[in-house]
Amino acid sequence: MTRIERIRESLLRGFPDATLSLEDESHLHAGHAGASTGRGHFRLKIVSPAFKGLNPIARHRAVYAALGDMMQTDIHALSIDARDI
Amino acid sequence: MDALERINKQVTENPIIIYMKGTPDFPQCGFSSRTIQALNACGVEYAYVNIFEDEEVYRALPKFANWPTFPQVYVKGELLGGCDITLDLFQTGELQKMLKEAVGAKKAA
């Protein structure tokens, strides 16, 4: 399973009813300091009723929680657009 | 003073502070750079910490805030967010209001 597939799978485990789009933007950052760790840059759009009533900080934290250790092992940067509708 | 105490002191003493990669004049990461541009556009004074120059803070900050990435912007001791949230708030005009209020509250105190 590729890295992006594993990220997608973790997100869907945390947010089973979500629709999401995930793009690997690592190529845009090749050569900069973060890229040398081997971890990637990703852009996520995620829509789930689970975000209802949560402020932006809480939405981002919920996404980070679903990704768990991958934030340390696989992901250097993640741009998040989390909505409830 | 350990790193967590140092962070606590920094976010308490500075009404606006950004933990970033590099400096406002020479950001070393695109996300830090975009966040700094939004802060600068608000026309208020802010403090910054270059996390590359304080390895302990670099490692302690994600635990302090329960937030794994950089940059991190704090307003009145609370985490405002990273790049995405700060830019969203800037685009809706809320950031300008929040930052001016934070600086004003400090001056009045």
N, CA and C atoms of all chains as a GROMACS GRO file, in nm:
protein
  582
    1MET      N    1   0.085  -0.119   0.000
    1MET     CA    2   0.000   0.000   0.000
    1MET      C    3   0.089   0.125   0.000
    2THR      N    4   0.056   0.220  -0.084
    2THR     CA    5   0.138   0.341  -0.089
    2THR      C    6   0.108   0.429   0.033
    3ARG      N    7   0.193   0.527   0.054
    3ARG     CA    8   0.176   0.617   0.168
    3ARG      C    9   0.041   0.689   0.161
    4ILE      N   10   0.006   0.738   0.042
    4ILE     CA   11  -0.117   0.814   0.031
    4ILE      C   12  -0.239   0.724   0.057
    5GLU      N   13  -0.229   0.598   0.018
    5GLU     CA   14  -0.338   0.503   0.046
    5GLU      C   15  -0.350   0.477   0.196
    6ARG      N   16  -0.236   0.469   0.265
    6ARG     CA   17  -0.239   0.445   0.409
    6ARG      C   18  -0.299   0.566   0.482
    7ILE      N   19  -0.265   0.685   0.435
    7ILE     CA   20  -0.322   0.807   0.497
    7ILE      C   21  -0.473   0.808   0.478
    8ARG      N   22  -0.515   0.780   0.356
    8ARG     CA   23  -0.658   0.778   0.325
    8ARG      C   24  -0.731   0.675   0.413
    9GLU      N   25  -0.669   0.559   0.428
    9GLU     CA   26  -0.731   0.452   0.507
    9GLU      C   27  -0.746   0.494   0.655
   10SER      N   28  -0.641   0.559   0.709
   10SER     CA   29  -0.648   0.606   0.848
   10SER      C   30  -0.759   0.709   0.866
   11LEU      N   31  -0.771   0.798   0.769
   11LEU     CA   32  -0.874   0.902   0.778
   11LEU      C   33  -1.013   0.841   0.773
   12LEU      N   34  -1.031   0.742   0.685
   12LEU     CA   35  -1.164   0.681   0.673
   12LEU      C   36  -1.197   0.593   0.794
   13ARG      N   37  -1.093   0.545   0.862
   13ARG     CA   38  -1.116   0.472   0.987
   13ARG      C   39  -1.166   0.570   1.094
   14GLY      N   40  -1.108   0.689   1.096
   14GLY     CA   41  -1.148   0.790   1.194
   14GLY      C   42  -1.280   0.858   1.160
   15PHE      N   43  -1.305   0.873   1.030
   15PHE     CA   44  -1.426   0.942   0.982
   15PHE      C   45  -1.494   0.855   0.876
   16PRO      N   46  -1.565   0.750   0.921
   16PRO     CA   47  -1.616   0.650   0.826
   16PRO      C   48  -1.712   0.709   0.721
   17ASP      N   49  -1.784   0.817   0.757
   17ASP     CA   50  -1.880   0.870   0.660
   17ASP      C   51  -1.827   0.992   0.585
   18ALA      N   52  -1.697   1.011   0.586
   18ALA     CA   53  -1.639   1.129   0.521
   18ALA      C   54  -1.624   1.110   0.371
   19THR      N   55  -1.634   1.222   0.299
   19THR     CA   56  -1.583   1.223   0.162
   19THR      C   57  -1.456   1.306   0.166
   20LEU      N   58  -1.354   1.258   0.097
   20LEU     CA   59  -1.228   1.331   0.107
   20LEU      C   60  -1.150   1.326  -0.023
   21SER      N   61  -1.070   1.430  -0.041
   21SER     CA   62  -0.973   1.428  -0.150
   21SER      C   63  -0.837   1.460  -0.089
   22LEU      N   64  -0.740   1.386  -0.133
   22LEU     CA   65  -0.606   1.396  -0.075
   22LEU      C   66  -0.506   1.402  -0.189
   23GLU      N   67  -0.426   1.507  -0.189
   23GLU     CA   68  -0.325   1.521  -0.294
   23GLU      C   69  -0.186   1.519  -0.234
   24ASP      N   70  -0.097   1.450  -0.302
   24ASP     CA   71   0.043   1.449  -0.262
   24ASP      C   72   0.112   1.567  -0.330
   25GLU      N   73   0.157   1.662  -0.249
   25GLU     CA   74   0.223   1.781  -0.306
   25GLU      C   75   0.372   1.779  -0.275
   26SER      N   76   0.422   1.661  -0.241
   26SER     CA   77   0.563   1.652  -0.199
   26SER      C   78   0.657   1.704  -0.308
   27HIS      N   79   0.620   1.683  -0.434
   27HIS     CA   80   0.708   1.725  -0.543
   27HIS      C   81   0.729   1.876  -0.544
   28LEU      N   82   0.630   1.951  -0.489
   28LEU     CA   83   0.642   2.098  -0.487
   28LEU      C   84   0.749   2.143  -0.388
   29HIS      N   85   0.785   2.054  -0.298
   29HIS     CA   86   0.875   2.094  -0.188
   29HIS      C   87   1.007   2.019  -0.194
   30ALA      N   88   1.032   1.947  -0.302
   30ALA     CA   89   1.156   1.869  -0.312
   30ALA      C   90   1.276   1.959  -0.289
   31GLY      N   91   1.370   1.913  -0.206
   31GLY     CA   92   1.492   1.989  -0.187
   31GLY      C   93   1.489   2.082  -0.068
   32HIS      N   94   1.371   2.115  -0.014
   32HIS     CA   95   1.370   2.204   0.103
   32HIS      C   96   1.388   2.122   0.231
   33ALA      N   97   1.414   2.193   0.342
   33ALA     CA   98   1.458   2.126   0.465
   33ALA      C   99   1.365   2.011   0.508
   34GLY      N  100   1.234   2.032   0.500
   34GLY     CA  101   1.142   1.928   0.546
   34GLY      C  102   1.144   1.805   0.458
   35ALA      N  103   1.172   1.825   0.329
   35ALA     CA  104   1.168   1.713   0.235
   35ALA      C  105   1.278   1.612   0.263
   36SER      N  106   1.389   1.659   0.325
   36SER     CA  107   1.502   1.571   0.345
   36SER      C  108   1.474   1.462   0.448
   37THR      N  109   1.369   1.479   0.530
   37THR     CA  110   1.335   1.377   0.628
   37THR      C  111   1.264   1.259   0.561
   38GLY      N  112   1.226   1.277   0.436
   38GLY     CA  113   1.157   1.170   0.364
   38GLY      C  114   1.007   1.170   0.385
   39ARG      N  115   0.959   1.257   0.474
   39ARG     CA  116   0.815   1.264   0.495
   39ARG      C  117   0.753   1.357   0.391
   40GLY      N  118   0.622   1.342   0.370
   40GLY     CA  119   0.560   1.411   0.257
   40GLY      C  120   0.478   1.532   0.294
   41HIS      N  121   0.446   1.609   0.191
   41HIS     CA  122   0.353   1.722   0.201
   41HIS      C  123   0.222   1.681   0.135
   42PHE      N  124   0.111   1.701   0.205
   42PHE     CA  125  -0.019   1.661   0.150
   42PHE      C  126  -0.123   1.771   0.167
   43ARG      N  127  -0.220   1.769   0.079
   43ARG     CA  128  -0.331   1.864   0.088
   43ARG      C  129  -0.461   1.783   0.099
   44LEU      N  130  -0.536   1.809   0.205
   44LEU     CA  131  -0.657   1.731   0.233
   44LEU      C  132  -0.780   1.820   0.232
   45LYS      N  133  -0.883   1.772   0.161
   45LYS     CA  134  -1.016   1.830   0.177
   45LYS      C  135  -1.104   1.719   0.231
   46ILE      N  136  -1.168   1.744   0.344
   46ILE     CA  137  -1.248   1.639   0.407
   46ILE      C  138  -1.381   1.697   0.453
   47VAL      N  139  -1.488   1.625   0.419
   47VAL     CA  140  -1.621   1.668   0.460
   47VAL      C  141  -1.683   1.555   0.541
   48SER      N  142  -1.722   1.585   0.666
   48SER     CA  143  -1.782   1.483   0.751
   48SER      C  144  -1.875   1.548   0.851
   49PRO      N  145  -1.990   1.486   0.876
   49PRO     CA  146  -2.080   1.540   0.980
   49PRO      C  147  -2.013   1.542   1.118
   50ALA      N  148  -1.905   1.465   1.135
   50ALA     CA  149  -1.835   1.462   1.264
   50ALA      C  150  -1.777   1.599   1.302
   51PHE      N  151  -1.761   1.688   1.202
   51PHE     CA  152  -1.702   1.819   1.231
   51PHE      C  153  -1.805   1.921   1.279
   52LYS      N  154  -1.931   1.880   1.274
   52LYS     CA  155  -2.037   1.975   1.312
   52LYS      C  156  -2.015   2.025   1.455
   53GLY      N  157  -2.024   2.158   1.473
   53GLY     CA  158  -2.010   2.215   1.607
   53GLY      C  159  -1.867   2.230   1.656
   54LEU      N  160  -1.769   2.185   1.575
   54LEU     CA  161  -1.629   2.198   1.616
   54LEU      C  162  -1.569   2.323   1.553
   55ASN      N  163  -1.487   2.396   1.628
   55ASN     CA  164  -1.416   2.510   1.569
   55ASN      C  165  -1.297   2.458   1.487
   56PRO      N  166  -1.233   2.549   1.411
   56PRO     CA  167  -1.125   2.502   1.322
   56PRO      C  168  -1.013   2.428   1.395
   57ILE      N  169  -0.975   2.477   1.514
   57ILE     CA  170  -0.869   2.408   1.589
   57ILE      C  171  -0.911   2.265   1.621
   58ALA      N  172  -1.034   2.249   1.668
   58ALA     CA  173  -1.082   2.115   1.706
   58ALA      C  174  -1.093   2.024   1.583
   59ARG      N  175  -1.131   2.080   1.469
   59ARG     CA  176  -1.138   2.000   1.345
   59ARG      C  177  -0.999   1.950   1.304
   60HIS      N  178  -0.903   2.041   1.310
   60HIS     CA  179  -0.767   2.000   1.274
   60HIS      C  180  -0.716   1.894   1.371
   61ARG      N  181  -0.742   1.914   1.502
   61ARG     CA  182  -0.694   1.816   1.601
   61ARG      C  183  -0.758   1.680   1.578
   62ALA      N  184  -0.886   1.679   1.537
   62ALA     CA  185  -0.954   1.552   1.511
   62ALA      C  186  -0.889   1.479   1.393
   63VAL      N  187  -0.850   1.557   1.292
   63VAL     CA  188  -0.781   1.496   1.177
   63VAL      C  189  -0.645   1.442   1.220
   64TYR      N  190  -0.570   1.522   1.298
   64TYR     CA  191  -0.439   1.475   1.346
   64TYR      C  192  -0.455   1.348   1.430
   65ALA      N  193  -0.560   1.344   1.513
   65ALA     CA  194  -0.581   1.227   1.598
   65ALA      C  195  -0.607   1.103   1.514
   66ALA      N  196  -0.684   1.119   1.405
   66ALA     CA  197  -0.713   1.004   1.318
   66ALA      C  198  -0.585   0.954   1.251
   67LEU      N  199  -0.492   1.043   1.226
   67LEU     CA  200  -0.368   1.004   1.158
   67LEU      C  201  -0.264   0.947   1.254
   68GLY      N  202  -0.279   0.979   1.384
   68GLY     CA  203  -0.191   0.921   1.486
   68GLY      C  204  -0.044   0.938   1.454
   69ASP      N  205   0.032   0.829   1.463
   69ASP     CA  206   0.177   0.833   1.446
   69ASP      C  207   0.220   0.877   1.306
   70MET      N  208   0.131   0.867   1.210
   70MET     CA  209   0.171   0.903   1.073
   70MET      C  210   0.215   1.050   1.065
   71MET      N  211   0.165   1.134   1.157
   71MET     CA  212   0.210   1.274   1.157
   71MET      C  213   0.359   1.283   1.188
   72GLN      N  214   0.413   1.181   1.259
   72GLN     CA  215   0.556   1.183   1.289
   72GLN      C  216   0.637   1.102   1.187
   73THR      N  217   0.574   0.996   1.135
   73THR     CA  218   0.653   0.903   1.054
   73THR      C  219   0.642   0.928   0.904
   74ASP      N  220   0.529   0.980   0.859
   74ASP     CA  221   0.505   0.989   0.714
   74ASP      C  222   0.474   1.129   0.663
   75ILE      N  223   0.422   1.213   0.753
   75ILE     CA  224   0.370   1.342   0.706
   75ILE      C  225   0.452   1.455   0.765
   76HIS      N  226   0.508   1.536   0.679
   76HIS     CA  227   0.580   1.655   0.725
   76HIS      C  228   0.486   1.773   0.735
   77ALA      N  229   0.399   1.787   0.635
   77ALA     CA  230   0.306   1.899   0.634
   77ALA      C  231   0.174   1.854   0.575
   78LEU      N  232   0.067   1.904   0.636
   78LEU     CA  233  -0.066   1.867   0.589
   78LEU      C  234  -0.153   1.992   0.589
   79SER      N  235  -0.198   2.027   0.471
   79SER     CA  236  -0.290   2.140   0.460
   79SER      C  237  -0.431   2.084   0.471
   80ILE      N  238  -0.511   2.139   0.563
   80ILE     CA  239  -0.641   2.078   0.594
   80ILE      C  240  -0.755   2.175   0.567
   81ASP      N  241  -0.852   2.129   0.489
   81ASP     CA  242  -0.978   2.200   0.474
   81ASP      C  243  -1.086   2.104   0.522
   82ALA      N  244  -1.136   2.124   0.646
   82ALA     CA  245  -1.231   2.030   0.706
   82ALA      C  246  -1.366   2.099   0.721
   83ARG      N  247  -1.469   2.041   0.661
   83ARG     CA  248  -1.604   2.100   0.666
   83ARG      C  249  -1.706   1.997   0.709
   84ASP      N  250  -1.821   2.049   0.757
   84ASP     CA  251  -1.924   1.953   0.799
   84ASP      C  252  -2.032   1.935   0.693
   85ILE      N  253  -2.036   2.023   0.592
   85ILE     CA  254  -2.128   2.000   0.480
   85ILE      C  255  -2.058   2.030   0.348
   86MET      N  256   1.515   2.657   3.349
   86MET     CA  257   1.376   2.646   3.306
   86MET      C  258   1.366   2.544   3.192
   87ASP      N  259   1.274   2.449   3.203
   87ASP     CA  260   1.266   2.352   3.094
   87ASP      C  261   1.182   2.410   2.979
   88ALA      N  262   1.178   2.333   2.870
   88ALA     CA  263   1.119   2.386   2.747
   88ALA      C  264   0.972   2.422   2.764
   89LEU      N  265   0.898   2.338   2.836
   89LEU     CA  266   0.755   2.366   2.851
   89LEU      C  267   0.731   2.494   2.931
   90GLU      N  268   0.814   2.513   3.035
   90GLU     CA  269   0.802   2.637   3.114
   90GLU      C  270   0.837   2.758   3.028
   91ARG      N  271   0.938   2.739   2.942
   91ARG     CA  272   0.983   2.849   2.856
   91ARG      C  273   0.869   2.888   2.759
   92ILE      N  274   0.805   2.787   2.700
   92ILE     CA  275   0.694   2.813   2.607
   92ILE      C  276   0.581   2.884   2.680
   93ASN      N  277   0.549   2.833   2.798
   93ASN     CA  278   0.441   2.891   2.878
   93ASN      C  279   0.466   3.039   2.905
   94LYS      N  280   0.591   3.071   2.939
   94LYS     CA  281   0.629   3.209   2.967
   94LYS      C  282   0.617   3.293   2.840
   95GLN      N  283   0.664   3.240   2.728
   95GLN     CA  284   0.660   3.314   2.601
   95GLN      C  285   0.517   3.346   2.557
   96VAL      N  286   0.428   3.247   2.565
   96VAL     CA  287   0.292   3.271   2.516
   96VAL      C  288   0.212   3.359   2.614
   97THR      N  289   0.255   3.361   2.741
   97THR     CA  290   0.186   3.444   2.839
   97THR      C  291   0.231   3.590   2.829
   98GLU      N  292   0.362   3.608   2.806
   98GLU     CA  293   0.417   3.744   2.808
   98GLU      C  294   0.396   3.818   2.677
   99ASN      N  295   0.372   3.747   2.569
   99ASN     CA  296   0.354   3.811   2.439
   99ASN      C  297   0.211   3.791   2.391
  100PRO      N  298   0.137   3.902   2.369
  100PRO     CA  299  -0.002   3.886   2.326
  100PRO      C  300  -0.014   3.813   2.192
  101ILE      N  301   0.087   3.830   2.106
  101ILE     CA  302   0.087   3.757   1.978
  101ILE      C  303   0.227   3.699   1.960
  102ILE      N  304   0.235   3.570   1.939
  102ILE     CA  305   0.367   3.509   1.915
  102ILE      C  306   0.352   3.396   1.813
  103ILE      N  307   0.449   3.390   1.724
  103ILE     CA  308   0.450   3.282   1.625
  103ILE      C  309   0.575   3.198   1.644
  104TYR      N  310   0.555   3.066   1.645
  104TYR     CA  311   0.666   2.971   1.642
  104TYR      C  312   0.681   2.928   1.498
  105MET      N  313   0.796   2.958   1.440
  105MET     CA  314   0.810   2.940   1.295
  105MET      C  315   0.945   2.881   1.259
  106LYS      N  316   0.954   2.839   1.134
  106LYS     CA  317   1.083   2.794   1.081
  106LYS      C  318   1.149   2.912   1.012
  107GLY      N  319   1.261   2.956   1.068
  107GLY     CA  320   1.328   3.075   1.017
  107GLY      C  321   1.281   3.198   1.093
  108THR      N  322   1.301   3.315   1.031
  108THR     CA  323   1.265   3.443   1.093
  108THR      C  324   1.166   3.516   1.002
  109PRO      N  325   1.098   3.620   1.055
  109PRO     CA  326   1.005   3.694   0.968
  109PRO      C  327   1.073   3.749   0.842
  110ASP      N  328   1.200   3.789   0.854
  110ASP     CA  329   1.271   3.840   0.735
  110ASP      C  330   1.319   3.729   0.644
  111PHE      N  331   1.340   3.612   0.700
  111PHE     CA  332   1.392   3.501   0.619
  111PHE      C  333   1.326   3.370   0.662
  112PRO      N  334   1.197   3.355   0.628
  112PRO     CA  335   1.127   3.231   0.663
  112PRO      C  336   1.187   3.114   0.585
  113GLN      N  337   1.198   2.999   0.651
  113GLN     CA  338   1.261   2.885   0.586
  113GLN      C  339   1.161   2.774   0.554
  114CYS      N  340   1.036   2.813   0.534
  114CYS     CA  341   0.933   2.716   0.503
  114CYS      C  342   0.817   2.795   0.443
  115GLY      N  343   0.754   2.741   0.340
  115GLY     CA  344   0.647   2.812   0.272
  115GLY      C  345   0.528   2.843   0.363
  116PHE      N  346   0.500   2.749   0.456
  116PHE     CA  347   0.385   2.769   0.544
  116PHE      C  348   0.414   2.881   0.644
  117SER      N  349   0.537   2.883   0.698
  117SER     CA  350   0.576   2.991   0.788
  117SER      C  351   0.574   3.124   0.712
  118SER      N  352   0.619   3.122   0.589
  118SER     CA  353   0.625   3.243   0.508
  118SER      C  354   0.486   3.302   0.485
  119ARG      N  355   0.391   3.218   0.448
  119ARG     CA  356   0.255   3.267   0.421
  119ARG      C  357   0.188   3.319   0.549
  120THR      N  358   0.216   3.251   0.660
  120THR     CA  359   0.156   3.293   0.786
  120THR      C  360   0.211   3.430   0.829
  121ILE      N  361   0.342   3.447   0.814
  121ILE     CA  362   0.406   3.575   0.846
  121ILE      C  363   0.349   3.688   0.759
  122GLN      N  364   0.326   3.658   0.632
  122GLN     CA  365   0.269   3.763   0.544
  122GLN      C  366   0.134   3.810   0.596
  123ALA      N  367   0.053   3.716   0.645
  123ALA     CA  368  -0.079   3.752   0.699
  123ALA      C  369  -0.063   3.837   0.826
  124LEU      N  370   0.030   3.797   0.914
  124LEU     CA  371   0.052   3.875   1.037
  124LEU      C  372   0.101   4.015   1.002
  125ASN      N  373   0.196   4.024   0.910
  125ASN     CA  374   0.250   4.154   0.871
  125ASN      C  375   0.139   4.243   0.814
  126ALA      N  376   0.050   4.184   0.736
  126ALA     CA  377  -0.056   4.262   0.673
  126ALA      C  378  -0.153   4.320   0.776
  127CYS      N  379  -0.154   4.263   0.896
  127CYS     CA  380  -0.243   4.315   1.001
  127CYS      C  381  -0.185   4.438   1.069
  128GLY      N  382  -0.056   4.465   1.045
  128GLY     CA  383   0.004   4.588   1.096
  128GLY      C  384   0.017   4.595   1.247
  129VAL      N  385   0.032   4.480   1.312
  129VAL     CA  386   0.051   4.483   1.458
  129VAL      C  387   0.188   4.422   1.492
  130GLU      N  388   0.236   4.458   1.611
  130GLU     CA  389   0.362   4.399   1.655
  130GLU      C  390   0.338   4.257   1.705
  131TYR      N  391   0.434   4.171   1.678
  131TYR     CA  392   0.424   4.034   1.728
  131TYR      C  393   0.563   3.983   1.761
  132ALA      N  394   0.568   3.883   1.847
  132ALA     CA  395   0.695   3.820   1.880
  132ALA      C  396   0.710   3.694   1.795
  133TYR      N  397   0.833   3.648   1.780
  133TYR     CA  398   0.851   3.521   1.709
  133TYR      C  399   0.960   3.439   1.775
  134VAL      N  400   0.952   3.308   1.755
  134VAL     CA  401   1.059   3.217   1.795
  134VAL      C  402   1.094   3.134   1.672
  135ASN      N  403   1.223   3.137   1.638
  135ASN     CA  404   1.272   3.051   1.529
  135ASN      C  405   1.299   2.913   1.589
  136ILE      N  406   1.215   2.816   1.556
  136ILE     CA  407   1.227   2.685   1.624
  136ILE      C  408   1.356   2.612   1.586
  137PHE      N  409   1.418   2.653   1.474
  137PHE     CA  410   1.547   2.592   1.439
  137PHE      C  411   1.657   2.636   1.536
  138GLU      N  412   1.632   2.745   1.610
  138GLU     CA  413   1.734   2.793   1.703
  138GLU      C  414   1.708   2.748   1.846
  139ASP      N  415   1.600   2.677   1.869
  139ASP     CA  416   1.572   2.624   2.002
  139ASP      C  417   1.517   2.481   1.988
  140GLU      N  418   1.612   2.389   1.981
  140GLU     CA  419   1.581   2.249   1.957
  140GLU      C  420   1.482   2.193   2.060
  141GLU      N  421   1.496   2.236   2.187
  141GLU     CA  422   1.407   2.184   2.292
  141GLU      C  423   1.263   2.231   2.271
  142VAL      N  424   1.249   2.358   2.235
  142VAL     CA  425   1.115   2.410   2.208
  142VAL      C  426   1.056   2.341   2.085
  143TYR      N  427   1.138   2.321   1.984
  143TYR     CA  428   1.095   2.250   1.862
  143TYR      C  429   1.032   2.115   1.899
  144ARG      N  430   1.100   2.044   1.991
  144ARG     CA  431   1.051   1.910   2.026
  144ARG      C  432   0.933   1.914   2.123
  145ALA      N  433   0.931   2.016   2.211
  145ALA     CA  434   0.828   2.021   2.316
  145ALA      C  435   0.696   2.081   2.267
  146LEU      N  436   0.702   2.169   2.167
  146LEU     CA  437   0.584   2.244   2.129
  146LEU      C  438   0.467   2.158   2.080
  147PRO      N  439   0.492   2.056   1.996
  147PRO     CA  440   0.378   1.973   1.954
  147PRO      C  441   0.303   1.912   2.073
  148LYS      N  442   0.374   1.875   2.179
  148LYS     CA  443   0.308   1.817   2.297
  148LYS      C  444   0.236   1.927   2.375
  149PHE      N  445   0.301   2.042   2.389
  149PHE     CA  446   0.242   2.155   2.462
  149PHE      C  447   0.104   2.187   2.408
  150ALA      N  448   0.094   2.190   2.276
  150ALA     CA  449  -0.028   2.239   2.213
  150ALA      C  450  -0.119   2.126   2.163
  151ASN      N  451  -0.072   2.001   2.173
  151ASN     CA  452  -0.142   1.892   2.106
  151ASN      C  453  -0.165   1.929   1.959
  152TRP      N  454  -0.058   1.970   1.896
  152TRP     CA  455  -0.063   2.019   1.758
  152TRP      C  456   0.070   1.981   1.692
  153PRO      N  457   0.068   1.895   1.590
  153PRO     CA  458   0.194   1.834   1.547
  153PRO      C  459   0.281   1.915   1.451
  154THR      N  460   0.230   2.025   1.395
  154THR     CA  461   0.305   2.090   1.287
  154THR      C  462   0.336   2.237   1.318
  155PHE      N  463   0.418   2.295   1.232
  155PHE     CA  464   0.458   2.436   1.242
  155PHE      C  465   0.420   2.507   1.113
  156PRO      N  466   0.399   2.637   1.116
  156PRO     CA  467   0.407   2.727   1.230
  156PRO      C  468   0.288   2.711   1.325
  157GLN      N  469   0.302   2.773   1.444
  157GLN     CA  470   0.192   2.782   1.539
  157GLN      C  471   0.181   2.927   1.585
  158VAL      N  472   0.060   2.982   1.578
  158VAL     CA  473   0.036   3.120   1.620
  158VAL      C  474  -0.044   3.118   1.750
  159TYR      N  475   0.004   3.193   1.850
  159TYR     CA  476  -0.066   3.205   1.978
  159TYR      C  477  -0.113   3.348   1.997
  160VAL      N  478  -0.237   3.364   2.039
  160VAL     CA  479  -0.292   3.495   2.070
  160VAL      C  480  -0.345   3.490   2.212
  161LYS      N  481  -0.297   3.581   2.295
  161LYS     CA  482  -0.334   3.586   2.436
  161LYS      C  483  -0.322   3.449   2.504
  162GLY      N  484  -0.213   3.382   2.475
  162GLY     CA  485  -0.184   3.256   2.542
  162GLY      C  486  -0.254   3.133   2.486
  163GLU      N  487  -0.342   3.154   2.386
  163GLU     CA  488  -0.415   3.040   2.329
  163GLU      C  489  -0.366   3.013   2.188
  164LEU      N  490  -0.361   2.885   2.151
  164LEU     CA  491  -0.326   2.850   2.014
  164LEU      C  492  -0.437   2.898   1.920
  165LEU      N  493  -0.400   2.983   1.826
  165LEU     CA  494  -0.495   3.030   1.725
  165LEU      C  495  -0.503   2.927   1.612
  166GLY      N  496  -0.387   2.875   1.573
  166GLY     CA  497  -0.384   2.775   1.468
  166GLY      C  498  -0.252   2.777   1.395
  167GLY      N  499  -0.248   2.699   1.288
  167GLY     CA  500  -0.131   2.697   1.201
  167GLY      C  501  -0.158   2.784   1.079
  168CYS      N  502  -0.094   2.748   0.970
  168CYS     CA  503  -0.104   2.828   0.848
  168CYS      C  504  -0.248   2.836   0.794
  169ASP      N  505  -0.314   2.721   0.780
  169ASP     CA  506  -0.449   2.719   0.718
  169ASP      C  507  -0.547   2.807   0.795
  170ILE      N  508  -0.550   2.788   0.927
  170ILE     CA  509  -0.650   2.860   1.009
  170ILE      C  510  -0.619   3.009   1.012
  171THR      N  511  -0.491   3.043   1.025
  171THR     CA  512  -0.453   3.184   1.028
  171THR      C  513  -0.491   3.253   0.897
  172LEU      N  514  -0.465   3.185   0.784
  172LEU     CA  515  -0.499   3.247   0.655
  172LEU      C  516  -0.650   3.256   0.635
  173ASP      N  517  -0.723   3.156   0.680
  173ASP     CA  518  -0.870   3.161   0.670
  173ASP      C  519  -0.924   3.281   0.749
  174LEU      N  520  -0.870   3.298   0.871
  174LEU     CA  521  -0.916   3.409   0.956
  174LEU      C  522  -0.879   3.543   0.893
  175PHE      N  523  -0.762   3.547   0.827
  175PHE     CA  524  -0.720   3.670   0.761
  175PHE      C  525  -0.816   3.704   0.647
  176GLN      N  526  -0.852   3.602   0.571
  176GLN     CA  527  -0.939   3.628   0.455
  176GLN      C  528  -1.080   3.674   0.495
  177THR      N  529  -1.126   3.629   0.610
  177THR     CA  530  -1.259   3.674   0.653
  177THR      C  531  -1.251   3.806   0.731
  178GLY      N  532  -1.129   3.856   0.756
  178GLY     CA  533  -1.113   3.983   0.827
  178GLY      C  534  -1.110   3.967   0.979
  179GLU      N  535  -1.129   3.844   1.027
  179GLU     CA  536  -1.133   3.824   1.173
  179GLU      C  537  -0.995   3.838   1.237
  180LEU      N  538  -0.892   3.795   1.163
  180LEU     CA  539  -0.757   3.797   1.219
  180LEU      C  540  -0.717   3.939   1.258
  181GLN      N  541  -0.742   4.034   1.165
  181GLN     CA  542  -0.707   4.174   1.191
  181GLN      C  543  -0.770   4.219   1.323
  182LYS      N  544  -0.899   4.190   1.342
  182LYS     CA  545  -0.971   4.231   1.463
  182LYS      C  546  -0.911   4.166   1.588
  183MET      N  547  -0.889   4.033   1.578
  183MET     CA  548  -0.839   3.960   1.695
  183MET      C  549  -0.701   4.010   1.738
  184LEU      N  550  -0.614   4.034   1.639
  184LEU     CA  551  -0.478   4.076   1.673
  184LEU      C  552  -0.477   4.217   1.730
  185LYS      N  553  -0.556   4.306   1.670
  185LYS     CA  554  -0.559   4.444   1.721
  185LYS      C  555  -0.613   4.446   1.864
  186GLU      N  556  -0.714   4.363   1.887
  186GLU     CA  557  -0.771   4.357   2.022
  186GLU      C  558  -0.668   4.302   2.122
  187ALA      N  559  -0.593   4.200   2.080
  187ALA     CA  560  -0.493   4.139   2.169
  187ALA      C  561  -0.385   4.240   2.206
  188VAL      N  562  -0.339   4.317   2.108
  188VAL     CA  563  -0.235   4.417   2.133
  188VAL      C  564  -0.292   4.530   2.218
  189GLY      N  565  -0.414   4.572   2.190
  189GLY     CA  566  -0.480   4.679   2.266
  189GLY      C  567  -0.498   4.640   2.411
  190ALA      N  568  -0.536   4.517   2.436
  190ALA     CA  569  -0.559   4.469   2.573
  190ALA      C  570  -0.429   4.473   2.652
  191LYS      N  571  -0.318   4.442   2.584
  191LYS     CA  572  -0.187   4.442   2.650
  191LYS      C  573  -0.150   4.585   2.690
  192LYS      N  574  -0.175   4.681   2.595
  192LYS     CA  575  -0.139   4.820   2.623
  192LYS      C  576  -0.221   4.877   2.739
  193ALA      N  577  -0.349   4.838   2.743
  193ALA     CA  578  -0.439   4.890   2.847
  193ALA      C  579  -0.403   4.834   2.984
  194ALA      N  580  -0.344   4.715   2.984
  194ALA     CA  581  -0.319   4.645   3.111
  194ALA      C  582  -0.204   4.709   3.190
   0.00000   0.00000   0.00000
